[in-house]
Amino acid sequence: MPRLVEPSPRLTFVVHLDGMREIHDYVCDYPGLWDVAVDAIKTARARGFRVTTNTTIFKETEIDDVIEMMRYLTDEVGIDGMLVAPATSTRRSTRRWTMTRAEHEEKFRTLRVAVRKHGYRWLATPIYQDFLTGERKLSCAPWGSITRNPYGWKGPCYLLTDGIFPTYEALLEGMDWDSYGPGNDPRCEHCGIHSGFEPSSAFESSKSLKETVRSAAWTLTG
């Protein structure tokens, strides 16, 4: 990590971590990678940087392993927060790794119980948590978290490529956004990725004073 970079509340390092050592190294097919990732987190934290993790839950993931990872990062490392979301695939060849909506809702219900019991800093808004656990429905808002790569602005999301556009305005005007999301496109049927549904959660929270207060309280108290 370059020493020229100074810690700032506006700078966050996000480290990919899909569980404890055995699971993470298996998912990444890279023995020893967990140790590299955890050492990097500890080094960054020791230098005063804000660090969070990004975890993907797959079909074969044992949810107790993810909960143990959250405990370890919270109690022994001092992590600033943890993103956790279900794996999503739009290709038949990789769908054996991913879950149906019912399957991921079951795992996230167990996760949410542990988070509430132990106070783990799960970086997911209350409405998004409701969605992941099957307590409410949300439409997808892929335009809320846009991907830009060397080829241009990618639509509709980073998982699907139905168009590449030269400008942001061309992307917004060139995609039929209502054609995507659960119930509209078979590729989206079991998706629960935060890039599409956290923006929807933000819009939902603005429709109700109760939900606005609930989201604000989560933001302030975590």
N, C-alpha and C positions, 0 to 999 in steps of 0.2 A: 504494500500500500504506500503510495507516494507520501512522504512526510510534508510536502508542500501543501497538501490538502488539510485545511483546518476544520475541526468539528463545528457544526452549525445546526441549529434546530430545523433548518430548511433542507438539510442533506441527510438522506437515509440510505444506508447500504442494505440491499435485500439479497439474502442468501438462500439458495435453493436447498431445501432439506425435506426429504420425503419420509422421515421416520427416524428411528434409532439406527445404529450402525449397520446391523445385518440387513434390514429392509432397504435402507437408503442405498447401500452399495449394490444390492441385488437389482433394484429398480433401475439404477444408473449403469449397471453392468461395469462397475469400476471399483474393484477392491481398494479400500483405503481412502476413498473419496470423502466419506463421512468425517474422518479425522481431519482432513484438509479443510473441510467446510467449518467444522467446529473450532479449529485452531484460528481460522480467519475471523470468526465471530468474536472469539475471546480477545484476539489482538486488537480488533477495531474497538471493542468496548473498553479495553484498557486504555486506549488513547482518547477516549471521550466521545467516540462517534455513536450516533444513533443507528441501531441495527435491528432489522426485522427479518423474518424468514417467510418463505413461500413454500407451502406444502400441497401436493396433489394426492388425493386419496383415490386409489385404484380398486378394481374389483377384488384383487387378492390382498389388499391392505387390511391388516388386523387393526381395528380401531383402537384397541388397547395399546398398541405400539405407538400410535399417534398421540394418545393421551400421555403416555410415559415420556415421549419427546417434549410435549408441552410442559410437563412437570420439570424435566431436566433443564430445559431452557430457562424456565422461570426461576427455579430455586437455586440452580447451580451456575448458570451462565449470566443471568440478568438481562434477558432479551427485552426489547422495547415493544414487541408485538409479533403476532404470528398470523399470516394469511393462510387459510385452509379452504380448499375448494375441491369438488369432485372432478375426476378426469373426464374429459369429453373427447370423443372421436367422431369424425365425419367420414371415416374410411372403414370399409368392411374388414380390411386386413388387420386393423388394430382394435376392433371393438371387443375382442376377448379381454382386453385390459380394463374396459370401462363398465359402468353399471347402468342399469335401468334407473328411472327416477325413484321407484319404490325402494330399490336397493340402497341408493345413496341417502335417501331420506331416513332409513333405519339407522345407518351409521352416524349420520349427523345428529340424530336425536340423542344417541349415546354420548357423542362428543359434547353436545350442549349441556347435558346434565353435569358432566365433569367440569366444564368451564365455569358453570354457575357455582358448583360446590367449592372449587378451589381458587376461583378468581383469576384464572388464566386470561391473558390479554389476547383474545381472539379478535383479529381485525376484520370484523364483519358487522355491519350495522344490524340493529334489531330486526328490521323488516327482512333483510337478506337472510338472517338466521331463521326467521319464520318460514321463508320460502324453502330453504335447504332442508328443513325438518318436516316439510309437508303441511305446515299450519296455514299457509296461504298461497295463492297463485299470483304470479307476476308475468307480465309480458316482457319480452326482451327489448332492450334499447341499445342495439349494437353501435349506433351513432354516438353514444355517450362516452365511448372509450375507443378512439380511432387508432388504427395502426398505419404508420407510414414507414416504408422501407425504401431501399435505393431505387426501386422501380416506380415509386409514386405512392399515392394514397390508396390503401387496400380496402375493398369492401366485399361483404358487409362487416367482417370482423377479422381478427387475426387467425381464427380457425378456418374460415371459409374465404375462398378467393373467387368471387364472381365478377370482379372488375378491378382494374387498376386505373386511377385517375391522376391527371397532372396537377390538380389543385384541390384544396379542401372543399371549395365551393362546388367544383365539378362532381366530387364524390357525393355531397349531400343531395345534389340535384339528379345525379345519374343512377342512384340505387332506389329500388322499390322497397323501402324499408318495411312496409306492412306485410311483405311476403315472407318474412323471417320470424323465427321464434317458435316455441312449442305450439302445435296446432296449425301452423302455417307451412312449415318446411320439415319433411321427415328427418333431415339431417340434424335438426335442432330439438327433436322431440324429448331427448333425455338430458339436454344440456343444462348445467347449473353454474356456468363459469361466471366469476365475479365481474369480468369486463362488460358483460351484457346485462346482468341483473342488479348490480349495485347502482348503476344509473337509474334503473327503474325504481329501486328502493328509495332513492332520493326524491324522485317525483311523487311517489306514494306518500312519503312523509309530509310533503307540503300540502296535501289535500285535507289534512286533519290536524287540528290543534293538539289533540292527544298524541298523535304520532310525531308531530314536530317536537313536542316537549320530550317525548321518549327518546328520540334520536339525539336531541341536544344534550340530554342527561348522559347518554352513552358516550357522546363525544367528549364531554367534560370530565367524566369520571372513569370511563373505560371499563 
